[in-house]
Amino acid sequence: MDDDSLDLDSADFAPGEDTAERLALLTLEEAHDLLRLLQTVAQEEGPVSPDADRWAR
């Protein structure tokens, strides 16, 4: 894909300040729980295993 073909002015991006308000912070315990969940899903054979493995890394 040519970089010249990208029209960033017409792209529909969410404003940064609106996006940041929606991002939730995880506690350390929640982050570890999420990591364990991702690692478990990554070990299973299924359609989301590769994505879970990527996120777990």
Secondary structure, 3 states (H helix, E strand, C coil): CCHHHCCCCCCCCCCHHHHHHHCCCCCHHHHHHHHHHHHHHHHCCCCCHHHHHHHHC
